[in-house]
Amino acid sequence: MARLTLPEFQARIHRFGRESLHLELRDSYGTESELPRMAKWAAGEADDLAWLAPYCDKVRAS
């Protein structure tokens, strides 16, 4: 399977027509944007998930 660049992925995720499938293939987590959120989760702190709102809005609309 060919890899997509981030701009290619963003363009495709915003124009799917019928369905979207998420297949988890990552061996690990810990990107720069994820680390602070994962630390809060591990400490039992709540996350308002505002940072994820644009993606969730797209999924709901589709």
C-alpha positions in Angstrom: 0.0 0.0 0.0 1.4 3.4 -0.9 1.8 6.0 1.8 0.0 9.3 1.6 1.6 12.6 2.5 -0.3 14.6 5.2 -1.8 17.0 2.6 -2.9 14.1 0.5 -4.6 12.4 3.4 -6.3 15.6 4.5 -7.6 16.2 1.0 -9.0 12.6 0.8 -10.5 12.5 4.2 -12.6 15.6 3.4 -14.0 14.3 0.2 -15.0 10.7 0.9 -18.5 10.0 -0.3 -20.0 6.9 1.4 -17.9 5.6 4.2 -14.6 5.8 6.0 -12.8 2.9 7.6 -10.2 3.3 10.3 -7.8 0.4 10.5 -5.3 0.8 13.4 -1.8 -0.1 12.3 0.4 1.9 14.5 2.9 0.2 16.7 3.1 3.1 19.0 1.8 6.5 19.8 3.7 9.6 20.9 3.7 12.3 18.3 4.5 15.8 19.5 0.8 16.7 19.6 -0.3 13.5 21.3 2.2 13.4 24.2 0.6 16.1 26.4 -2.8 14.6 25.8 -1.7 11.1 26.6 0.0 12.3 29.8 -3.3 13.9 30.9 -5.2 10.7 30.1 -2.7 8.6 32.0 -3.1 10.9 35.0 -6.8 10.5 34.9 -7.4 14.1 33.8 -10.3 15.0 31.5 -9.8 16.2 27.9 -12.5 18.3 26.3 -11.4 17.0 22.9 -11.7 20.5 21.3 -8.6 19.8 19.3 -10.4 16.9 17.6 -13.6 18.8 16.8 -12.9 19.5 13.1 -12.4 15.8 12.4 -15.4 14.7 14.5 -17.6 17.3 12.8 -16.6 15.8 9.4 -17.3 12.3 10.5 -20.7 13.3 11.9 -21.6 15.2 8.7 -20.7 12.2 6.6 
